[in-house]
Amino acid sequence: MKFALALVLLAFSGCFTQLCGQIAPRSGDEPVTAPSLPSRNYGKIEGETYLSPTGLYRIKIPVLAQLGGAVSDTPNVVTFDDDYQIHLSVAAFPLSRDLKAEFDTRGPKDFLINFFTGIVMPDFVANFPGSSVEQTAAFLPQFQGGSILIFTLHPGGSNFERRSTIFRTVKPVVAKRGNLCFVRSGYVFIISTELAERALERSTYKKTPEEENVILRQRLLDIASKMQIAAPVREPKN
């Protein structure tokens, strides 16, 4: 079993609030309509919300058309991009009967670690040779019924490399991503975000690994806590 997982990043910019204020109707003028987001969709865009193809979850779209925002998806993964600092993906993979049995037997912690290292990580390595998992994974037993937070490193794997360098001779940064994994409503969710500052700030970047983990953890938990996930469909009793 193998799924292609979209690589992701979320870094909120303070200019979003200013732009939202700028597109509000002004007194005495005609109402200003915000441009629509370019999209390639299996799911639906309802106003400022993205609804997954199966209706499993909905999430507020974190990008703006004014900043080059776009939404694209597959049946399993949605990606939000803009021209500045946001590249966010949410993946939801259905639990097969075998995976469900494994989840019931192992429990969320061991199952999610095995799922990530056995299915997701090989895709990372194939795209960015030398990718590795940091030994700082954390189990969050009270969040989403039991979640795993995993940090990964990807040489040359930054989505922001082209935005932060002019000369090709500059050595690519080692991208760092946070990955939040949990099981809800019969699906394995994986929310991933790259720490954009590593690529955008480069030589001025001074965060320690511990500080990076705190930032990534907060961003991931914030995303997941605001998602609306449908309740599981109960199978009829015989």
C-alpha positions as CSV (number, residue, x, y, z in Angstrom):
1,M,0.0,0.0,0.0
2,K,1.4,3.4,-1.0
3,F,0.1,6.8,-1.1
4,A,1.7,9.9,-2.5
5,L,1.6,12.5,0.3
6,A,1.7,16.2,-0.5
7,L,4.5,18.0,1.2
8,V,3.3,21.0,3.2
9,L,3.8,24.2,5.0
10,L,1.8,26.7,7.1
11,A,3.3,30.0,8.2
12,F,0.7,32.7,8.9
13,S,1.6,36.2,7.9
14,G,0.4,39.4,9.6
15,C,-0.4,41.0,6.3
16,F,-3.5,38.8,5.9
17,T,-5.4,40.9,8.4
18,Q,-4.5,44.1,6.7
19,L,-5.6,42.7,3.3
20,C,-8.9,41.5,4.6
21,G,-9.5,45.0,5.9
22,Q,-8.6,46.5,2.5
23,I,-11.2,44.5,0.6
24,A,-14.1,45.6,2.8
25,P,-16.6,47.9,1.2
26,R,-15.8,51.6,1.6
27,S,-18.2,54.3,2.4
28,G,-19.6,55.9,-0.8
29,D,-18.0,53.3,-3.1
30,E,-19.3,50.3,-4.8
31,P,-18.8,47.0,-2.8
32,V,-15.4,45.4,-3.6
33,T,-15.6,41.8,-4.4
34,A,-12.6,39.7,-3.5
35,P,-11.2,37.7,-6.4
36,S,-11.9,34.0,-6.4
37,L,-9.2,31.4,-5.7
38,P,-7.9,29.4,-8.6
39,S,-8.7,25.8,-7.9
40,R,-8.5,22.2,-9.3
41,N,-11.0,20.4,-7.2
42,Y,-12.5,17.1,-6.3
43,G,-13.9,18.7,-3.2
44,K,-16.0,21.9,-2.9
45,I,-15.2,25.5,-2.1
46,E,-18.1,27.1,-0.2
47,G,-17.2,30.7,0.5
48,E,-14.1,30.7,2.6
49,T,-14.4,27.0,3.4
50,Y,-13.0,23.8,1.7
51,L,-15.2,20.7,1.9
52,S,-13.4,17.4,1.3
53,P,-14.7,15.2,-1.6
54,T,-16.4,12.7,0.7
55,G,-17.7,15.4,3.0
56,L,-15.5,13.9,5.8
57,Y,-14.2,17.3,6.9
58,R,-14.2,21.0,6.2
59,I,-11.5,23.6,6.9
60,K,-11.3,27.3,6.5
61,I,-9.1,28.2,3.5
62,P,-5.9,29.7,4.8
63,V,-4.8,31.5,1.6
64,L,-5.9,34.7,-0.2
65,A,-6.3,35.2,-3.9
66,Q,-4.7,38.6,-3.5
67,L,-1.5,36.8,-2.5
68,G,-1.6,34.3,-5.3
69,G,-3.6,31.8,-3.2
70,A,-4.7,28.6,-4.9
71,V,-6.4,25.3,-3.8
72,S,-5.7,21.9,-5.4
73,D,-6.7,18.4,-4.3
74,T,-6.8,14.7,-5.1
75,P,-9.4,12.4,-3.6
76,N,-7.1,12.1,-0.5
77,V,-5.1,15.3,-0.2
78,V,-5.9,19.0,-0.3
79,T,-3.1,21.6,-0.7
80,F,-3.3,25.3,-0.1
81,D,-0.6,27.5,-1.7
82,D,0.2,31.2,-2.1
83,D,3.1,33.1,-3.5
84,Y,4.6,34.0,-0.1
85,Q,4.7,31.8,3.0
86,I,1.8,29.2,2.9
87,H,1.9,25.7,1.6
88,L,-0.4,23.5,3.7
89,S,-1.7,20.0,3.1
90,V,-4.3,17.9,4.8
91,A,-4.4,14.2,3.9
92,A,-7.1,11.7,4.9
93,F,-6.6,8.0,4.0
94,P,-9.4,5.5,4.6
95,L,-8.7,2.6,7.0
96,S,-8.8,-0.7,5.2
97,R,-10.1,-3.7,7.1
98,D,-6.5,-4.8,7.7
99,L,-5.4,-1.4,8.9
100,K,-8.4,-1.2,11.1
101,A,-7.5,-4.5,12.7
102,E,-3.9,-3.3,13.1
103,F,-5.1,-0.1,14.8
104,D,-7.4,-2.0,17.1
105,T,-4.5,-4.3,18.1
106,R,-1.6,-1.9,18.4
107,G,-3.5,1.2,19.7
108,P,-3.1,4.7,18.3
109,K,0.5,5.4,19.3
110,D,2.2,2.3,17.8
111,F,-0.2,2.2,14.8
112,L,0.5,5.8,13.8
113,I,4.2,5.5,14.1
114,N,4.2,2.4,12.0
115,F,1.9,4.0,9.4
116,F,4.0,7.1,9.1
117,T,7.4,5.3,9.0
118,G,6.2,2.5,6.7
119,I,4.0,4.4,4.3
120,V,4.5,8.1,4.4
121,M,8.3,8.3,5.1
122,P,9.3,6.2,2.0
123,D,7.6,8.8,-0.2
124,F,9.6,11.6,1.5
125,V,12.8,9.7,0.9
126,A,12.0,9.0,-2.7
127,N,11.4,12.7,-3.4
128,F,14.2,14.0,-1.2
129,P,17.0,11.4,-0.7
130,G,18.5,11.7,2.8
131,S,15.3,12.5,4.5
132,S,15.1,11.4,8.1
133,V,12.9,11.4,11.2
134,E,14.0,13.3,14.2
135,Q,14.1,11.4,17.5
136,T,11.7,13.9,19.1
137,A,8.3,12.4,18.3
138,A,5.6,13.1,20.8
139,F,2.4,11.2,21.6
140,L,-0.6,13.4,22.5
141,P,-3.0,10.9,24.1
142,Q,-5.8,13.5,24.7
143,F,-5.8,15.2,21.3
144,Q,-8.1,13.8,18.6
145,G,-8.3,10.5,20.5
146,G,-4.5,10.0,20.4
147,S,-2.1,11.8,18.1
148,I,1.5,11.5,17.1
149,L,3.6,14.5,16.3
150,I,6.6,13.7,14.2
151,F,9.4,16.0,12.9
152,T,11.2,15.2,9.7
153,L,14.3,16.7,7.9
154,H,14.5,16.9,4.1
155,P,17.8,18.0,2.4
156,G,16.9,20.2,-0.5
157,G,13.2,19.6,0.2
158,S,12.0,23.2,0.9
159,N,8.9,24.5,-0.9
160,F,10.4,28.0,-0.4
161,E,13.9,27.5,-1.8
162,R,13.1,29.2,-5.1
163,R,11.6,32.2,-3.2
164,S,14.6,32.8,-0.9
165,T,17.6,32.4,-3.3
166,I,18.7,34.2,-6.4
167,F,21.9,32.4,-7.2
168,R,21.9,28.6,-7.9
169,T,25.3,28.3,-6.2
170,V,23.7,28.9,-2.8
171,K,23.4,25.6,-0.9
172,P,19.8,24.4,-0.4
173,V,18.6,24.4,3.1
174,V,17.5,21.3,5.0
175,A,13.8,21.7,5.3
176,K,12.1,20.8,8.5
177,R,8.5,19.6,8.7
178,G,6.1,18.9,11.4
179,N,3.6,16.0,10.8
180,L,0.5,15.5,13.0
181,C,-1.1,12.1,12.6
182,F,-4.4,10.8,14.1
183,V,-7.3,8.5,13.3
184,R,-10.8,9.9,13.2
185,S,-14.1,8.6,11.6
186,G,-12.3,5.6,10.0
187,Y,-9.6,7.7,8.3
188,V,-5.9,8.3,9.0
189,F,-5.3,12.1,9.0
190,I,-1.9,13.5,8.3
191,I,-1.4,17.3,8.5
192,S,2.0,18.5,7.6
193,T,3.7,21.9,7.7
194,E,7.2,23.0,6.8
195,L,9.0,25.6,8.9
196,A,9.3,28.3,6.2
197,E,11.6,30.5,8.2
198,R,14.5,28.1,7.6
199,A,14.4,28.9,3.9
200,L,13.2,32.5,4.0
201,E,15.5,33.8,6.7
202,R,18.5,31.6,5.9
203,S,21.7,33.1,7.5
204,T,19.7,35.2,9.9
205,Y,17.7,32.1,11.2
206,K,18.8,31.3,14.8
207,K,16.0,29.0,16.2
208,T,17.1,26.0,18.2
209,P,15.6,22.5,17.4
210,E,13.5,22.8,20.6
211,E,12.2,26.2,19.6
212,E,11.4,24.9,16.1
213,N,9.4,22.0,17.6
214,V,7.3,24.4,19.7
215,I,6.5,26.5,16.7
216,L,5.5,23.5,14.5
217,R,3.5,21.9,17.3
218,Q,1.4,25.0,17.8
219,R,0.7,25.5,14.1
220,L,-0.3,21.9,13.6
221,L,-2.6,21.8,16.7
222,D,-4.2,25.1,15.7
223,I,-5.0,23.7,12.2
224,A,-6.4,20.4,13.5
225,S,-8.4,22.0,16.3
226,K,-10.3,24.2,13.8
227,M,-11.2,21.4,11.4
228,Q,-14.7,20.1,11.4
229,I,-14.7,16.3,11.0
230,A,-17.9,14.4,10.5
231,A,-18.9,11.7,12.9
232,P,-18.3,8.1,11.7
233,V,-21.2,6.4,9.9
234,R,-22.5,3.6,12.0
235,E,-23.0,0.3,10.3
236,P,-26.5,-1.1,10.6
237,K,-27.0,-3.9,13.1
238,N,-28.1,-7.3,11.7
